[in-house]
Amino acid sequence: MSMRRISWDRVISILLILPSILAIAVFVYGFIAWSGWVSLSNWDGLRPDLSWAGFVNYAKLFANPRFQIDLRNTVVFTVLFLGTCIVIGLGLAILLDQGIRGENFFRSLFLFPMAISFIVTGVTWRWLLAPGDPATGRLTGINVLLDAVGIPLSRWYTDPTVVHIQPTSAMGQFLQQIDLGFLTTPNFGLPVAMISIVIAATWQMSGYVMAMYLAGLRGIPEELREAARVDGASEWQVYQNIVFPLLRPVTLSVVIVLGHISLKIFDLVAAMSKKGPGFATDVPAYFMFETTFQGDHYSQGASIAIFLLVTVSLLVIPYLVYSTRREAEL
């Protein structure tokens, strides 16, 4: 009787989750397979053409100058976004960990931007960073404050300037030696307009990083810090030799979460600057949107989507494997 009941409970459990399994199989993995097939076809127009084309679309994609610029923008955005979020988030977490008065208020204040969608963030920061017309003195947004304190005005996301890395510099020589294709083209450099996107994204996500680090700090036993102080360690040495090493798993989680956001960023760019002047703020996801839904180049758009899927998978899957093994060891 008990065996029959166990079997019946298992059947009921399977039936309860079966709709979710079917939905995921069709609308996630089925559509991924469909996009992969379309990326290998000759579908270029409103009329479907699923004849085999091989990897021609991928070859055209990497030879496209706009896509090369998009890769540059993604690298720049990822490096600046992760760096600023980690520094600001860790700094805020350390300050809140000191037991300051009003900690709950400040914690909620720093976390509030995360509750806002990237679309709202993009529209808001588009207003704040609107440069106005410095030539006629009609300034708007943050440029009004910059002009009031005598700081040089900025064109923000309308600035087409790209600060190139000189070949004589150490970074330029390194890139020439390893010959990474798009990284050694004249397009490589720091697009100034991308800094505006980084500012908006950092404002929204640094509170999340703060919460992650604060949880990690609160998980470190106070006895370890007190023992180090008793042994004569300064406060900096306590953080350097005890706190920071114990926060490495948190840092890895932060890098994975923010990294996959930066690789597939779309809504913030679309709401704030679109592709920007000279593709200065263009990203692969926005390129895919225009190629597929405005240009009707479905096979080319699908190849961009599959490229984004592969890059995000290369970042997320190793982390999931690492987390699973770590949980099994614990």
Secondary structure, DSSP 8 states (H G I E B T S, - for coil): -HHHHHHHHHHHHHHHHHHHHHHHIIIIIIHHHHHHHHHTB---SSS----B-TTHHHHHHHH-HHHHHHHHHHHHHHHHHHHHHHHHHHHHHHHHTT--TTHHHHHHHHHGGGGS-HHHHHHHHHHHT---BTTTTB--THHHHHHHTT-----GGG---EE---TTSHHHHHHHHHT-GGGGSTT-SEETTHHHHHHHHHHHHHHHHHHHHHHHHHTS-HHHHHHHHHTT--HHHHIIIIIHHHTHHHHHHHHHHHHHHHHT--HHHHHHTTT-GGGTT--HHHHHHIIIIIT--HHHHHHHHHHHHHHHHHHHHHHHHHHHHHHHH-
